[in-house]
Amino acid sequence: MPGNLVHQGAVVICGHGGQAQPTVPNPRVTVGGQATVLLTPPWSVAGCPLPPVSGGPCVTGMWTVGTTRVTSLGQPLVVSAGAATCAPTGVPLTVTVSQPRVVAT
């Protein structure tokens, strides 16, 4: 599934509005001067408003679907059309803003 490559400065949020950031950027491939992100490392989530009594807040996120044809260091990259799940809540991560120039499958 094609999508825009996600870079380190992209805006990614959990289903409750918490801000997600990659824990390991991939400086080997850059877009717009910013590092891309490999699929396998976890993302940290901060500012999730879901209270603990409701099973929250979101703490980490893991991408499960990314690029299939474009890789870096032998690993797939995160794309805006990919899929990710937050722990411990199970809600998705959503890319709301990313660079528009590089599309990958």
C-alpha positions as CSV (number, residue, x, y, z in Angstrom):
1,M,0.0,0.0,0.0
2,P,1.7,3.3,-1.1
3,G,2.0,6.2,1.3
4,N,4.3,9.1,2.1
5,L,7.5,8.1,3.9
6,V,7.3,9.2,7.5
7,H,10.2,11.3,8.8
8,Q,11.4,12.1,12.3
9,G,9.5,15.4,12.4
10,A,6.2,14.0,11.3
11,V,3.1,14.5,13.5
12,V,1.9,11.1,14.7
13,I,-0.8,10.7,17.3
14,C,-2.5,7.9,19.2
15,G,-6.2,7.4,19.0
16,H,-6.7,9.7,22.1
17,G,-4.5,12.5,20.8
18,G,-1.2,11.7,22.6
19,Q,2.0,12.7,20.6
20,A,4.1,9.8,19.3
21,Q,7.8,10.1,18.5
22,P,10.2,7.5,17.1
23,T,12.7,6.1,19.5
24,V,15.3,5.3,16.8
25,P,15.5,7.5,13.7
26,N,17.1,6.2,10.5
27,P,19.7,8.8,9.3
28,R,20.7,6.6,6.5
29,V,17.7,7.7,4.4
30,T,16.5,11.3,4.7
31,V,13.6,13.2,3.2
32,G,13.6,16.9,3.3
33,G,16.8,16.8,5.4
34,Q,15.1,14.7,8.2
35,A,15.8,11.1,9.0
36,T,13.1,8.5,8.1
37,V,12.0,5.8,10.5
38,L,12.4,2.0,10.3
39,L,9.3,-0.2,10.9
40,T,10.7,-2.3,13.8
41,P,11.7,0.1,16.6
42,P,8.9,1.1,19.1
43,W,7.6,4.7,19.3
44,S,7.1,6.5,22.6
45,V,3.7,8.2,23.2
46,A,3.4,11.2,25.5
47,G,0.4,13.2,26.6
48,C,-2.2,10.5,26.1
49,P,-5.2,11.7,28.1
50,L,-6.8,8.3,28.7
51,P,-7.0,7.7,32.5
52,P,-5.5,4.6,34.0
53,V,-8.9,3.4,35.3
54,S,-9.9,3.2,31.6
55,G,-6.9,1.1,30.6
56,G,-4.6,4.0,29.6
57,P,-2.7,6.0,28.9
58,C,-1.0,4.9,25.7
59,V,2.8,4.5,26.3
60,T,4.3,2.9,23.2
61,G,3.3,2.2,19.6
62,M,4.5,-0.5,17.2
63,W,4.2,-0.3,13.4
64,T,3.1,-3.6,11.8
65,V,2.6,-2.5,8.2
66,G,5.1,-0.4,6.2
67,T,6.9,-0.4,2.9
68,T,7.3,-3.6,1.0
69,R,9.5,-2.5,-1.9
70,V,11.6,0.2,-0.3
71,T,13.9,-0.8,2.5
72,S,16.9,0.7,4.4
73,L,19.4,-1.5,6.1
74,G,17.3,-4.5,4.9
75,Q,14.2,-3.3,6.9
76,P,10.9,-1.7,5.8
77,L,10.2,1.9,6.5
78,V,7.2,3.6,8.1
79,V,4.7,5.1,5.6
80,S,1.6,7.2,6.3
81,A,-0.7,4.5,5.0
82,G,0.9,1.9,7.3
83,A,-0.7,0.4,10.4
84,A,0.4,0.7,14.1
85,T,-1.0,-0.3,17.5
86,C,-0.5,1.4,20.8
87,A,0.1,-0.4,24.1
88,P,-1.6,-1.0,26.4
89,T,-4.8,0.3,24.8
90,G,-4.7,-1.2,21.4
91,V,-5.7,2.0,19.5
92,P,-4.0,2.9,16.3
93,L,-1.3,5.5,15.7
94,T,-2.2,7.9,12.9
95,V,0.1,10.1,10.8
96,T,-1.5,13.5,10.6
97,V,1.3,15.5,9.0
98,S,4.3,14.2,7.0
99,Q,6.4,15.2,4.1
100,P,4.5,15.1,0.8
101,R,7.2,14.6,-1.8
102,V,8.4,11.0,-1.3
103,V,5.9,8.2,-1.8
104,A,6.9,4.5,-1.3
105,T,5.3,1.1,-1.5
